[in-house]
Amino acid sequence: MIQRKSALAPGTEIPLSVDELSYDDYEGPVPTVLIDNLEDPLATVITLEFGDYLGELLDTIQSLKNLGLNVTRAEIKEGKKNRFFITDAMTSEKITASERLEEIRFTIIKNLMEYHPESIESLAMGFKRVVEGTLTSPLGMRKTRGVKTKISVSPVASGARSAVQIQTLDRPGLLVDIVSTLKDLSLNVVSAEVDTVGSKAIDIIHVTYHGAALTQPMVELVTNALQYFLEMREIEGEESY
């Protein structure tokens, strides 16, 4: 069982069962990339875990620096969770913009695939295109990844905003697309948390509507809009392979 801290309420744990993920015949460890803006008041915390495969991750640290980030602290343990505390190199502040969070996530997953090819089978199919020039896939029908899209909306403890939790098949650009969809509904996106567990993405986004939590009609509108958008994008992705 993998657990993470929820943005819905400090200290709340959301259990994520690895058994819920379908990796066909894959039996190896599931790579996880967790990006948390709640744990540390001054830095964005990135946690990586991939069985006993992860080493010192110097390539990951360098790639983060190449994105204009400061790695203010790193907790690296062989074969265990590795954590990086990062800030923007220009402002020394934590990372909150959805585009930047997606860029960080994408870079880390790309590194996993390049330096740890054993992770490829348990990551979303969309990311295979990142290293398409070095990877080959067998001909024939693509196997399903078995990740169902689930959306829930709940008020946060203060009652001044709502938390939209999205679980869906991971792919490049997912967070940016979700945030764009929410903004198209005239919602103000306050913050976003990003978790990648194998081929499953779990995003928790805090939003307001006219400065307040979502009303029930808005909850239904947001849920239906995201469900439709994500299912359409998944269909488009299936047809593009």
N, C-alpha and C positions, 0 to 999 in steps of 0.2 A: 504494500500500500504506500502510495506517495502522497504526502500532505504538503499544503502550502498555506501561508498566511493569507487570509482573504481581505480584500479591500472593503468588503461590506461592513465589517466591524472589527476593530482591533482585537486580536487574540482569537478570532473565530477560525476554526480549521475546516477546510473543505477537503474531504477525502477523495482522491482520484484513484480509482482502481485500474491498474495496468491491464487487468483482465478485460476491461471494457474496450481496449484497443485491439484491432485486428491487424496482425503483421504477417498473415498468411502462414508460412512455415518457419518464420523467423523466431529463434529461441534465445537470442542474445540479450544483453542489457538494453534498456531503453534510454537513449540520450535525453537529458532534460536541460532546458535553458530557462531560468526564471529571472525576470527583471522586476525588481521591487523598489517602489519609491516611498514605501511606508516605514520600512525597518530603520533607516538612518535619516536623521533630520537634515543632514548636509550633503549626502551623496546618494546616487542611484546604486543599488546593490544587485550585482549579477551573480547568480549561482549556477554552476555547471556540474553535472553529474553524468557519468557514463561508465558504470561498473569499474573495472580495474584498468580501463584503457587510458584514462587521462594521465598525462605526465606533468611536467612543469608548466606547460601551456605558455611558453615564451612567445610562440607565434600569435596566440590570442592577445596577449598583452601588447605586443607590437602593433597588431592590427587595430586595436582600440586607440592607441596613441596616434596612428595614422589617420583616424577619424577626427582628430582634434580634441581628444579626451585626455584627461589626467587620471591615471590609476593611483589614487591616493593611498590605497591599502590593498593588499592581496593576501588571502589565506589559501595557500596551496598545499594540499596533502595528497600524496601518492595514493591512487585508488579510492579516494574519498571525494566528498563535495569540495569544489574549489570556488572561492568567492572573491569577487573584485568590487571594490568601492570606487566609483568613477564620478567625475565632474566634468563640466565643460571647461576646456583649457582656457578659453577667453574670459568667461564670466565666473569660473570656480563654483558654479551652481549645479544642482542635480539636473538630469535630463528629463524634460516633461513633454516636449513636442512629439507628436505621433510619428512624424517623418524621421526624426532622429532615433527614436526607439526602434522603429522598423529597420533603419540602417544598421544599428548595433546588432539587433537580432539576426539579420540577414548575414552580416559579416561573420558572426560567431558560428552560425550553421554552415556557412561556406567553408570555414576553417575545419570544422568537424569532418566534413565530407572529404576535404583535401588531405588532411593529416591523419584522419581516422576512418579510412574507407569501410571499416567494419560497421560503421554507423549508418551507412547509406540505406540498407534494407529497411530500417525502422523509421526513416524520415519520410516526410510527405513526398509524393511523386513530383510535385512541382519544383522542388529544390534540385532534382536531378539535372535539370536544364542548366543549372549554374556551372556544372563541370561536364556538360554534354560532350565536349570534345575529347574527354578522357574516359567517359563511361559508355558502355554499350548495354542495351536492353534486349532481351530475347523477343523475337517476333511472336505475334499472336495476341490474344485478348489480354488486356491489362487486368491484373487482379485488383479487386476492390480493397480499399483500405479500411472499411468498416467503421468510420468515424461519423456519427450522426450529428447534425447541427441541432444544438439546443440553445435556447435563449430564455433568460429570466431577468426580470426587473424588480428590484427591491429598494425601499427607502433606506438610507443610511441612518445611523443612530441619531444624528442631529436633526433629521427630518427636513433639512434644507436642500437636499439633493437626492438623486436616485442613482443606484449602481446597476448598470447594465452588464450582465455576464453572458458572454458568448463562448460556446464550445463548438468547434467546427474543425474540418480538415485544414491542416496548416498549408500555407503556400506563401511565396514571396509577395509582399505588398498588402497582406491581409489587414493589418492594423490600420494602415492609411485608408484603405477602402471602407472599412467599418466607420472610422471617424468621419470620412467624407459623407457617408450616408446619413449619419446622425446630424451633421451640420446642415444637410439638405432639408432636414425636418425642423430647422430653426432651433436646434438644441445647442446649448453652450457646453462644450466638453471641458470639464474641470481638470481631470487627470485620467491617466490610463496605466493599467498594469498588464504586463505581457508574460504569459507562461507558454513554453513549448515543451510538450511531453511526447517524445516520439513524433508521430504524425498528427497529434492532436494539439490544437491551439486553444488556449483558454485566456480570453481577454476580459478584464473587468474595467469598465469605463464609467467614471462618475460624471453625471450630466445634470443640468438644470434646464427648466423651461420658464422663461420670463422670471428668472431668479429664484425659482422654487422647485420642489420635487415634482415629478411627473404625476399628473392626474391619471385616473384609470383609463379614460379614452386615449390619452397620449401613450400610456403603457401598451395598449393594444396596437396603436399605430406603429410604435417603434418595433414591437415584436414582429408584427406582420411584415413591415418593410425590410427588416434585417433578414428574416427567414426567406423572403422572396429573393432578395439580392444575393445572399450567400448560396442558395440553391441554384440560381441561374448561373452564377460564376463557376460553381462546381460542374454544372452541365457543360458549360463552355470549355472548361479545362479538360473534361473527359473527351470532348470531341476534337480537341487540338492535339491529342497524342497520336 
